[in-house]
Amino acid sequence: MILLVLDMKDKKKSIPADVLSRATFWKVHKVKNPKEYGGWSKWMNFWAIIPPIGLIIGLLGLSSDSVIRNVQAKVLIFMSLFFFLLGVLNFDFDGPGTSFKSIADTNCNDAQRSAKNTKLKNAFGAEFKILQVKNSKQISRTENKLVCLGDVKLDNGNESKLRIVITKEDEKIWYKYSVE
């Protein structure tokens, strides 16, 4: 057991000065063989693309006595948090049923944005994705209903008119899309 403690102290002392100078957040990736100095493989940072796993590994690595591994752990934690935030920010918050609180606060531009990426099904069961809606105009509006008509482009290449009907029933907002 005493030999193990002495070996760890010898490892700290045996790290060359040029490697220690690279033991910073921005330069640790330049260390040629980090495993040789008590660090992880350079491929360890790929765990950051799965943020929960990357965070756990990074937090465990912070308790290491190795200077190299400690810095690698900080980089892994940072990258995991970055990928997590990137995933959260790219989540589609404007999907149907989530963006409008009331018909009065909704306009046709909002309705055409909510229609994008929606899948439509025809009478034969074929599905089409809405790629783009533009030039939406209000057809009618009541306290509980908004009807808009706009130009639509579908993923099958067809371009036609899209009728968007937004209604409020039972304190919920409902959407209906139909191609004319």
Sequence and secondary structure as in RCSB ss.txt:
>XXXX:A:sequence
MILLVLDMKDKKKSIPADVLSRATFWKVHKVKNPKEYGGWSKWMNFWAIIPPIGLIIGLLGLSSDSVIRNVQAKV
LIFMSLFFFLLGVLNFDFDGPGTSFKSIADTNCNDAQRSAKNTKLKNAFGAEFKILQVKNSKQISRTENKLVCLG
DVKLDNGNESKLRIVITKEDEKIWYKYSVE
>XXXX:A:secstr
 HHHHHHHHHHHHTS HHHHHT STTTGGG S GGGGT   GGGGGGGGSHHHHHHHHHHHTT S HHHHHHHHH
HHHHHHHHHHHHHHTS TTSTTTS S STT  HHHHHHHHTT EEE TTS EEEEEEEEEEEEEEE SSEEEEEE
EEEETTS EEEEEEEEEEETTEEEEEEEE 
